[in-house]
């Protein structure tokens, strides 16, 4: 059996913004360069595969992914990247190898006018952590 190291932070974001607009706002607020990338494909029970919108910023020491929590194909609501948190529209995955993530991250995201909620998601509460193996 393969063991994976889940060494990232996960932030749930509730907003009415479209993904590209949220990525633009995060780029502006956090000095990032999130870019639209290919959708992420995840297999669920019953061999059902769904795709999720994805914006990524990557450097040698940092990986940041802004992913839509709901599938692109407007699924009826039973397939989420983080099924325990269906109220989050987007998930921000942050992996830093050189320095810890800034504690002000949540506060900075909350300053975006259209963001209704931003909160850290404890990884131990996720049953489907394999949804975050890319």
For each residue, the residues with C-beta under 8 A, 3 or more apart:
1:
2:
3:
4: 129 130 133
5:
6: 123 129 132
7: 95
8: 63 93 94 95 123 132
9: 93 94 95 101 105 120
10: 82 91 92 93 94 120 121 123 126 132
11: 91 92 94 105 106 109 118 119 120 121
12: 69 82 85 87 88 90 91 92 117 118 119 120 121
13: 22 88 89 90 91 92 109 115 117 118
14: 87 88 89 115 116 117 118
15: 22 89 90 112 114 115 116
16: 89 114 116
17: 21 22 25 112 114 115
18: 21 22
19: 22 23 36 53 55 66 68 90
20: 23 24 36 55
21: 17 18 24 25 114
22: 13 15 17 18 19 25 26 66 90 112 114 115
23: 19 20 26 27 34 35 36 55 66
24: 20 21 27 28
25: 17 21 22 28 29 112 114 115
26: 22 23 29 30 32 34 66 92 109 112
27: 23 24 30 31 32 33 34 57
28: 24 25
29: 25 26 108 109 111 112
30: 26 27 105 108 109
31: 27
32: 26 27 57 64
33: 27 57
34: 23 26 27 55 56 57 64 66
35: 23 55 56 57
36: 19 20 23 53 54 55
37: 54 55 56
38: 54
39: 51 52 53 54 72
40: 51 52 54 67 134
41: 49 50 51 52
42: 49 50 51 52 79 81 131
43: 47 48 49
44: 48 49 50 79
45: 48
46:
47: 43
48: 43 44 45 79
49: 41 42 43 44
50: 41 42 44 71 72 73 75 79
51: 39 40 41 42 71 72 73
52: 39 40 41 42 67 68 69 70 71 72 81
53: 19 36 39 67 68 72
54: 36 37 38 39 40 65 66 67 68
55: 19 20 23 34 35 36 37 65 66 67
56: 34 35 37 63 64 65 66
57: 27 32 33 34 35 62 63 64
58: 62 63 64
59: 62
60:
61: 96 97 98 99
62: 57 58 59 94 95 96 97 98
63: 8 56 57 58 93 94 95
64: 32 34 56 57 58 92 93 94 95
65: 54 55 56 91 92 93 134
66: 19 22 23 26 34 54 55 56 90 91 92
67: 40 52 53 54 55 81 90 91 92 93
68: 19 52 53 54 71 72 81 89 90 91
69: 12 52 80 81 82 85 86 88 89 90 91
70: 52 74 75 77 79 80 89
71: 50 51 52 68 74 75 79
72: 39 50 51 52 53 68
73: 50 51
74: 70 71
75: 50 70 71 78 79
76:
77: 70 80 86
78: 75
79: 42 44 48 50 70 71 75 83
80: 69 70 77 83 85 86
81: 42 52 67 68 69 91 128 131 132
82: 10 12 69 85 86 88 91 121 126 128 131
83: 79 80 86 127 128
84: 125 126 127
85: 12 69 80 82 88 121
86: 69 77 80 82 83
87: 12 14 117
88: 12 13 14 69 82 85 91 117 121
89: 13 14 15 16 68 69 70
90: 12 13 15 19 22 66 67 68 69
91: 10 11 12 13 65 66 67 68 69 81 82 88 121
92: 10 11 12 13 26 64 65 66 67 109
93: 8 9 10 63 64 65 67 132
94: 8 9 10 11 62 63 64 101 105
95: 7 8 9 62 63 64
96: 61 62 99 100 101
97: 61 62
98: 61 62
99: 61 96
100: 96
101: 9 94 96 105
102: 105 108
103:
104: 107 108
105: 9 11 30 94 101 102 108 109
106: 11 109 110 118 119 120
107: 104 110 111
108: 29 30 102 104 105 111
109: 11 13 26 29 30 92 105 106 112 115 118
110: 106 107 115 118
111: 29 107 108 115
112: 15 17 22 25 26 29 109 115
113:
114: 15 16 17 21 22 25
115: 13 14 15 17 22 25 109 110 111 112 118
116: 14 15 16
117: 12 13 14 87 88
118: 11 12 13 14 106 109 110 115
119: 11 12 106
120: 9 10 11 12 106
121: 10 11 12 82 85 88 91 125 126
122: 125
123: 6 8 10 126 129
124:
125: 84 121 122
126: 10 82 84 121 123 129 131 132
127: 83 84
128: 81 82 83 131
129: 4 6 123 126 132 133
130: 4 133
131: 42 81 82 126 128
132: 6 8 10 81 93 126 129
133: 4 129 130
134: 40 65
